[in-house]
């Protein structure tokens, strides 16, 4: 047994004071779809609904074991903040959680509920980099202990307890493990543990296409900071993979990283909610969605790590919207409508029996012969929209599909 393996098992034994092993569930729905044995490691069922508690607890217990009355600090707008807050309360330690001013109130309230009187929440900075700088400055001035979300050996060791649980629960090594990646702490810990305990297991990694920092780093052979990124998959929206995680993961190939479409991810989130009753945040659904891109699944035993379930249901309309657009069942157009009586009726007559107007904005300018109309159409089958476009063209209406136009969508939709 390697020193790392022994340390992870020791960490797992200590974590039992907080919660039992999270469920490893065989999923019949996914298994039937892919002709494989698909298992879900349900980290969304931890006390804070994510795996982040593991790493935070492990790092903090080592400090507490030294008899320290340390004050703990973290910078986070989500799962890491809740993990640190929960651990502070467990240890009876004090902590300060730095969160961006723009953090949704729901996340602030949950963090405060987990930490109780043990933690203080500081809202500072419009962007995470500003929040992180404030947290680190506080640590320097107050002598506090900063708990990194992923770039820490003790945090990585704590996240690796996911791997020790998987092997104990299965009783044998799976053929494939699919891991979501943000900062890389979970992937670094799990792969390192498996390398000693079950070296025959293969790995794939799932990152949001709008923030694939591990894939970029592996392709370059060195750390890369993404110049721009999307924050939709907020639990994995990291512009630069952590230094320690990258050192552990650089042995893998960029081909082993799957960049997941964020719109398609929304389809998976809704499927898991509606079919399985499983509530996953975007990052928590990455590994399941990645199954769509794996060609050789038949007959394999596969574990997908569901990293978190802290989903704000106020985002559900956005998730549904993006899922419909990905499925081709909803599109947005700008129409050139003739400025004459009856033009709108002529257009309405073009709509098919399954076509529904979901958005309509008409700007009439008397000095022009045509007015611009923003219209959104929902339908039950993608082919309906192709047929509608053909009828619009035949009727002589000028039109433009802006569904995938990032600039116009940002302003108009």
C-alpha positions in Angstrom: 0.0 0.0 0.0 1.5 3.4 -1.0 1.7 6.3 1.4 -1.0 8.1 -0.6 -3.4 5.1 -0.5 -2.9 4.7 3.2 -3.5 8.4 3.8 -6.7 8.4 1.8 -8.0 5.5 3.7 -7.2 7.2 6.9 -9.0 10.3 5.7 -12.0 8.3 4.7 -12.2 6.8 8.2 -12.1 10.3 9.7 -14.8 11.5 7.3 -17.2 8.9 8.7 -17.7 11.2 11.6 -19.6 13.5 9.2 -21.4 11.2 6.8 -21.6 7.6 5.5 -20.3 6.7 2.1 -22.3 8.4 -0.6 -24.4 6.0 -2.7 -23.0 4.1 -5.7 -26.2 3.4 -7.7 -26.7 1.2 -10.7 -28.8 3.2 -13.2 -31.0 1.0 -15.3 -32.2 3.9 -17.5 -28.6 4.8 -18.6 -27.5 1.2 -18.7 -30.2 0.3 -21.2 -29.5 3.3 -23.3 -25.8 2.5 -23.7 -25.8 -1.2 -23.4 -23.5 -1.0 -20.5 -23.5 -1.2 -16.7 -23.7 2.4 -15.7 -23.1 3.3 -12.0 -23.6 6.8 -10.6 -21.4 7.9 -7.6 -23.9 10.3 -6.0 -21.8 13.0 -4.4 -24.9 15.2 -4.7 -26.2 13.2 -1.7 -23.5 14.4 0.7 -24.5 16.7 3.6 -23.7 19.7 1.5 -24.8 18.1 -1.8 -21.3 18.0 -3.3 -17.9 16.3 -2.8 -16.3 19.5 -1.8 -16.8 18.8 1.9 -14.3 15.9 1.7 -11.3 18.0 0.8 -12.2 20.9 3.0 -12.7 18.6 6.0 -9.4 16.7 5.4 -7.4 19.9 5.1 -9.0 21.4 8.2 -8.7 18.3 10.4 -5.0 18.2 9.9 -4.7 21.8 11.1 -7.0 21.0 14.1 -5.0 17.9 15.0 -2.1 20.2 15.8 -4.1 21.8 18.6 -4.5 24.9 16.6 -7.2 27.5 17.2 -6.8 28.5 13.5 -9.2 30.8 11.7 -10.1 29.3 8.4 -10.8 31.3 5.2 -11.9 30.4 1.7 -13.1 32.3 -1.4 -16.0 30.6 -3.2 -19.5 31.4 -4.5 -20.7 27.8 -4.3 -19.9 24.3 -3.1 -16.5 24.9 -1.6 -17.9 27.7 0.6 -20.6 25.3 1.9 -18.0 22.6 2.6 -15.7 24.9 4.5 -18.7 26.3 6.5 -20.0 22.8 7.3 -16.5 21.7 8.5 -16.1 24.9 10.6 -19.3 24.1 12.4 -18.2 20.5 12.9 -14.9 21.4 14.4 -16.2 24.4 16.4 -13.7 26.5 14.5 -14.1 30.0 13.3 -14.1 30.9 9.6 -14.6 33.7 7.1 -16.2 32.9 3.8 -15.4 35.4 1.0 -18.0 35.5 -1.7 -18.5 37.8 -4.7 -21.1 40.5 -4.3 -23.0 39.0 -7.2 -23.5 35.6 -5.5 -27.2 34.6 -5.5 -28.9 35.0 -2.2 -29.8 31.3 -2.1 -26.1 30.3 -2.0 -25.3 32.8 0.7 -28.2 31.6 2.8 -27.1 27.9 2.4 -23.6 28.7 3.4 -24.7 30.6 6.4 -27.1 27.8 7.4 -24.2 25.2 7.2 -21.8 27.3 9.2 -24.1 28.9 11.7 -22.3 31.0 14.3 -19.0 29.6 13.3 -18.6 31.5 10.1 -18.8 35.1 8.9 -19.6 35.8 5.3 -17.9 38.7 3.5 -19.3 39.8 0.2 -16.6 41.6 -1.8 -15.7 42.0 -5.5 -17.8 41.7 -8.6 -15.6 38.9 -10.0 -14.1 35.9 -8.4 -10.5 37.1 -8.9 -11.3 40.1 -6.8 -12.9 38.0 -4.1 -9.9 35.6 -4.0 -7.5 38.6 -3.7 -9.5 39.9 -0.8 -9.5 36.5 1.0 -5.7 36.1 0.6 -5.1 39.6 1.8 -7.2 38.8 4.9 -5.1 35.7 5.5 -1.9 37.6 5.3 -3.1 40.4 7.7 -4.8 38.1 10.2 -2.6 35.0 10.1 -5.6 32.9 9.0 -5.4 29.6 7.2 -6.6 29.6 3.5 -8.4 26.5 2.4 -7.9 26.1 -1.4 -10.8 24.6 -3.4 -8.4 22.3 -5.3 -4.8 23.4 -5.3 -3.8 21.7 -2.1 -2.3 18.3 -1.4 -4.6 17.8 1.6 -7.7 18.8 -0.3 -6.7 16.4 -3.2 -6.2 13.7 -0.6 -9.7 14.3 0.8 -11.3 14.2 -2.6 -9.6 10.9 -3.3 -11.9 9.3 -0.7 -14.4 9.2 -3.5 -12.2 6.6 -5.2 -11.7 4.5 -2.0 -15.5 4.3 -1.6 -16.1 3.4 -5.2 -13.8 0.4 -5.0 -15.1 -0.8 -1.7 -18.7 -0.5 -2.9 -18.2 -2.3 -6.2 -15.9 -5.0 -4.9 -14.0 -4.9 -8.2 -12.5 -2.3 -10.5 -14.7 -0.7 -13.1 -13.6 -0.6 -16.7 -14.1 3.2 -16.9 -14.5 6.1 -14.6 -15.7 9.4 -16.0 -14.8 12.5 -13.9 -16.0 16.1 -14.1 -13.2 18.6 -14.0 -13.1 22.2 -12.8 -9.9 23.0 -10.9 -8.9 19.4 -11.0 -8.7 18.4 -7.4 -11.2 15.6 -7.6 -9.7 14.2 -10.8 -6.2 14.4 -9.4 -7.1 12.5 -6.2 -9.3 9.8 -7.8 -6.8 9.0 -10.6 -3.9 8.8 -8.2 -5.7 6.5 -5.9 -6.8 4.2 -8.7 -3.2 4.1 -10.1 -2.2 2.1 -7.1 -5.4 0.3 -6.1 -6.9 -0.5 -9.6 -4.4 0.4 -12.3 -6.4 -1.4 -15.0 -9.3 1.2 -14.8 -9.5 3.7 -17.7 -10.4 7.3 -17.3 -12.2 10.0 -19.2 -12.6 13.6 -18.1 -15.6 15.9 -18.8 -15.2 19.7 -18.9 -17.6 22.4 -20.1 -16.8 23.5 -23.6 -16.8 27.1 -22.4 -14.1 26.3 -19.8 -12.0 23.4 -20.9 -8.8 24.4 -19.1 -7.5 20.8 -18.6 -7.9 19.9 -22.2 -6.0 23.1 -23.3 -3.2 22.4 -20.8 -2.8 18.8 -21.9 -2.7 19.8 -25.5 -0.1 22.5 -24.8 1.9 20.3 -22.4 1.9 23.2 -19.9 -0.5 25.3 -17.9 -2.8 27.5 -19.9 -5.0 30.3 -18.7 -8.1 30.5 -20.9 -8.6 34.1 -22.3 -12.4 33.8 -22.0 -14.9 31.4 -20.6 -18.5 30.7 -19.9 -19.8 30.7 -16.3 -22.9 28.6 -17.0 -21.4 25.4 -15.5 -20.4 27.4 -12.4 -19.2 24.4 -10.4 -16.5 23.7 -13.1 -15.9 27.2 -14.5 -12.2 27.5 -13.9 -10.0 29.3 -16.4 -6.7 27.6 -15.3 -6.4 24.1 -13.9 -4.7 24.0 -10.5 -0.9 23.5 -10.4 -0.9 20.4 -8.2 -3.9 18.8 -10.1 -2.1 19.4 -13.4 1.1 17.8 -12.1 -1.0 14.7 -11.3 -3.0 14.7 -14.5 -0.4 15.7 -17.1 0.2 12.0 -17.8 -3.2 11.9 -19.6 -3.9 12.8 -23.2 -6.0 15.7 -24.3 -8.0 13.1 -26.2 -9.2 11.8 -22.9 -10.9 15.1 -22.1 -14.4 15.6 -23.5 -15.5 19.2 -23.9 -19.2 19.2 -23.2 -21.7 21.4 -25.0 -23.5 23.5 -22.4 -26.8 23.4 -24.3 -26.6 19.6 -24.6 -25.8 19.4 -20.9 -29.1 21.0 -20.2 -30.8 18.2 -22.1 -29.1 15.7 -19.7 -30.1 17.7 -16.6 -33.7 17.7 -17.6 -33.6 14.0 -18.5 -32.2 13.0 -15.2 -34.7 15.2 -13.4 -37.8 14.1 -15.3 -36.9 10.4 -15.9 -34.9 9.6 -12.7 -35.9 12.3 -10.3 -32.2 13.2 -9.8 -31.5 16.9 -9.3 -28.0 17.8 -10.6 -26.3 21.1 -11.0 -24.6 21.7 -14.4 -21.2 20.4 -13.2 -22.9 17.5 -11.5 -24.3 16.3 -14.9 -21.0 16.5 -16.9 -19.9 12.9 -16.4 -23.4 11.6 -17.4 -23.6 13.8 -20.5 -20.1 12.6 -21.5 -21.5 9.1 -22.1 -23.0 10.4 -25.4 -19.4 10.9 -26.7 -17.9 7.5 -25.7 -18.1 5.1 -28.7 -17.1 1.8 -27.0 -19.4 1.5 -24.0 -21.2 -1.8 -24.8 -20.7 -4.4 -22.1 -18.5 -2.1 -20.0 -18.8 -1.3 -16.3 -18.7 2.5 -16.1 -18.8 4.8 -13.1 -19.9 8.4 -13.6 -19.2 10.7 -10.7 -22.1 13.1 -10.1 -20.2 15.9 -8.4 -23.0 18.1 -7.1 -26.7 18.8 -6.8 -26.8 22.4 -5.7 -29.2 23.5 -8.4 -31.1 26.8 -8.0 -34.5 26.1 -9.5 -34.8 29.7 -10.5 -32.4 28.6 -13.3 -34.8 26.0 -14.6 -36.4 28.2 -17.3 -32.9 28.9 -18.7 -32.0 25.2 -18.6 -35.2 24.3 -20.4 -34.6 27.0 -23.0 -31.1 25.8 -23.7 -32.2 22.2 -23.9 -34.9 23.1 -26.5 -32.5 25.1 -28.6 -30.0 22.2 -28.6 -32.7 19.7 -29.5 -33.7 22.0 -32.5 -37.2 22.4 -31.0 -36.9 26.2 -30.5 -35.4 28.9 -32.6 -35.3 32.7 -32.8 -35.7 34.7 -36.0 -35.6 38.3 -37.1 -38.3 38.7 -39.7 -38.7 41.6 -42.1 -42.4 42.3 -42.0 -44.0 44.5 -44.7 -45.6 47.6 -43.3 -49.1 46.9 -44.6 -52.4 45.7 -43.1 -52.7 42.0 -43.0 -49.0 41.2 -43.2 -49.0 39.7 -39.7 -52.0 37.5 -40.5 -50.2 36.3 -43.6 -47.3 35.2 -41.5 -49.5 33.5 -38.9 -51.1 31.5 -41.7 -47.6 30.1 -42.5 -47.2 28.5 -39.0 -47.7 24.7 -38.8 -50.2 23.0 -36.4 -47.4 22.2 -33.9 -45.6 25.6 -34.1 -46.1 27.9 -31.1 -45.0 31.5 -30.8 -43.0 31.8 -27.6 -41.7 35.4 -28.2 -42.9 38.3 -30.3 -41.6 41.8 -30.4 -42.6 44.1 -33.3 -40.9 47.5 -33.9 -43.0 49.6 -36.4 -41.3 52.6 -37.9 -43.5 54.8 -40.1 -40.6 56.0 -42.2 -39.8 52.4 -43.4 -41.5 50.0 -45.7 -40.6 47.0 -43.5 -40.5 46.5 -39.7 -38.2 44.1 -37.8 -39.9 41.4 -35.8 -38.1 39.3 -33.2 -40.0 36.0 -33.0 -39.3 32.8 -31.1 -40.9 29.6 -32.2 -41.3 26.4 -30.2 -42.4 23.1 -31.7 -42.5 19.4 -31.0 -40.1 18.1 -33.7 -37.0 19.8 -35.2 -38.1 19.0 -38.8 -41.1 21.3 -38.2 -38.8 24.4 -38.0 -37.0 23.4 -41.2 -40.4 23.2 -43.0 -41.4 26.5 -41.5 -38.3 28.2 -42.8 -39.0 26.9 -46.3 -42.6 28.3 -46.1 -41.3 31.7 -44.9 -38.8 31.8 -47.7 -41.5 30.8 -50.3 -43.8 33.5 -48.9 -41.2 36.2 -49.6 -40.6 37.3 -46.0 -37.0 38.3 -45.3 -35.7 36.4 -42.3 -32.5 35.5 -40.3 -32.0 32.7 -37.8 -30.2 34.2 -34.7 -30.5 31.2 -32.4 -26.8 30.6 -32.4 -25.7 34.2 -32.9 -24.0 34.9 -29.5 -23.9 38.7 -29.9 -27.5 39.2 -31.0 -28.8 36.5 -28.6 -27.1 38.3 -25.7 -28.9 41.5 -26.5 -32.3 40.3 -27.8 -33.1 36.9 -26.3 
